[in-house]
Amino acid sequence: MTRRTGSYRWQSRETEITCTVDLEGGPVEVTTNHPLLTHFLTALARHGMLGLMFLGQGDVEVDPHHLVEDAGRSLGEALTAALGDRAGIERAGFWLMPMDECLVRVALDLSGRAHAVVEGFGTDPVGGATGEAWTGFFWGLARGARANLHVDLVRGGGAHHAWEAAFKATGRAIRQACRPVDSPEPLSTKGQLR
């Protein structure tokens, strides 16, 4: 099988990101100037069995949400580049991830239609970023990956564990959705995924 890799670079006055994804696995090297984002992205890649090279800097002294959201979008764009026309993939993935008192459910469809629903997490800050900022990561990921993404906190209390479980479950759902299947064209009645 040909290695499915994709890269994306983003630069603005607020953030600068370089991201390369290898769907067949490989090293995971994540460096950002937001330590918890680094930790969460590393967890997503490890649980997704993805190769990930990610370098990101942002104006976290103003507010981490710029970097967090742009990180999601950049990862999604790199996934889109790696997937090409999306032929020969499972297309959809689902995972339930427990982490101590928390249980998170993620459902993902690489349908070509970008939409995200993120519910139940609240607004408590974690690592200096609000719940809205972490929600923005998943919205950015859905937009960049052209994916329908649902992330729900089924139960739990601790915001750190809830969001970490969300990143791990998303990685596993991505792994499942990108799994090769014997199909010469995308799994769609339309014959294409856009």
N, C-alpha and C positions, 0 to 999 in steps of 0.2 A: 504494500500500500504506500502510495505517495504521502509524505508527511504534509499535514494540513497546518500551515502556519499563516499568521497574519500580523501585520504591524500597523500602528497608528501613531501619529505625532500630533500634539495639540499645543499651541502657544497663544497666550493672550496676556494682557497686562496683569491678570490675577494668578494665572497658573501656567506651568510648563510641564508637559507629560510626554514620555516616550514609552510605548507599550508594545511588546511582542508576545503573542500567544502561540503555543504549539499544542494542538489537540491530541497529539500522540504522546504527550508527556515530555519530561525533560527537567532541567534545573529550574528552581524557583528562586528568583532573586528580586526582592521588592525593597526599594528604598524611597521613602518619602520624608518630608519634614513634619509629618503627623504620625507619631509612633503607633497609635491605635489603628489608624488606617493601614499602616504597614502590616500590623498583626492580622487584621481582618482579611486583607487581600491575600496574604500568605496562606491563611486558613482556607480561603475559597479555592485557591490554586491546588493546595495539597489534597483537599477532599474531592476536587474535580479531576485529580490526576492530570492536571494541565502543566505544561511547561509555561512559565511566565517570567518575563523580564520586564520589570516595571520601574521606571524612574519618574518621580513626580515631586514638584515643588510648588508651593502656593503661598498666598498671603494669609497664612494661618494667624498671624498677629492681628489681622483685621477680623477674620471669621473663618473657621475651617470649612464652612459649607461650600466655598468655591472649589477647593481642592477635592473634597469628598464627592461632590456631584460630577465634576469633570473627570474624576477617576473612574466612576461608573460608566460614563459615556465613552471614554477612551477604551476601556476594557471591552465594551460592547462593540465598538467600531473594529477593534482588532479581531474579535470573534467573527464579525461579518466578513472581514477580509479572508479569514481562514476557511470559512464555510463555502465561499464561492457561490454557486447556484443552489446550494443546499440539497443537491441530489445525493441519494445514498446515505441519508442520515435518518435516525429514528424520529427526529423532529420534536418530540415532546418528552418531557422528563418531570418526575415528581419525587419529592423526598420529605420524610418526616424526620426531624433532627431533635433529639432530646439533649439538653445540657443542664444537668442538675434539676433545678425547679422549673425550668423552661422547656416548652415543646413548641417547635416552629414547623409550619407546613409551607412548602414551596411547590408551586406548579408552574411549569415553563413550557411555552410553545414557540418554537422558532418559526413562526408563521409568516414573517415578513410584515406583520402589523404590530406596531409599537404601542403598548399599553401596559400600565402597571397599576396594581392595587396593593397597597401596603397597609395592613390594619392591625390594631391591637397593641402597638408598641408604646404609645404615649409620646410625650415630648421631653422626658427627662434627659439631661445632657449626659453623655458618656465620652470621656477623653476630650472634653472641651467642645464637642460638637453636639448640637441638639438632636432630638428625635427627628425633627424636620430635615436636618442635614443628612442623617443616615437614610431617611426615606428618599431623599434626593439622589443618593447613590443608586438605589434600585430603579428609580425613574430614569436616570441617565443610562443605566445598563440596558433597560428595556428599549430606550430610543436608539442607542448605538447598535444593539444586536437585532433590531427590528423584531422584537419578541413580545409576546403576551406573557406577563410575569405577575404572579400572585404570591405574596409573601404575608403569611398570617401568623401572629403569635396566638397559639391555641391556648396555652396556659403559661403562667410564670410571673415573676415579680421583678427580679434583678435585670435592669436595663442592659448591663454589659453582657450577661449570659444570653439574653434574648437576641441582641443584635449579632453576637458571635455565632449563635446557632443559625441565624438567618443567612449569614455569609457561608457557613459550612454547608447548609442545605442547598443553597443556590449553586455552589460548586458541584455538588452531587447531581443536582437536576440538570446542569449543563452537561456533565459527563454522560448522563443517560440520553439526553436529547441529541448529542453529537455522535452517539454510538453508530458505527457503520451498519447498514442493512443492505440486503441484496435488492436494490431498486435502481434502474437506470435513470429515473427521473425523480424529482421531488415528490414526497408523499402528499399530494394535494389533488383534489378533483379538478382544480384549475390547470394542473400541469406545471405550475411554477409557484415559487414562494417569493413574494416581493413585498 
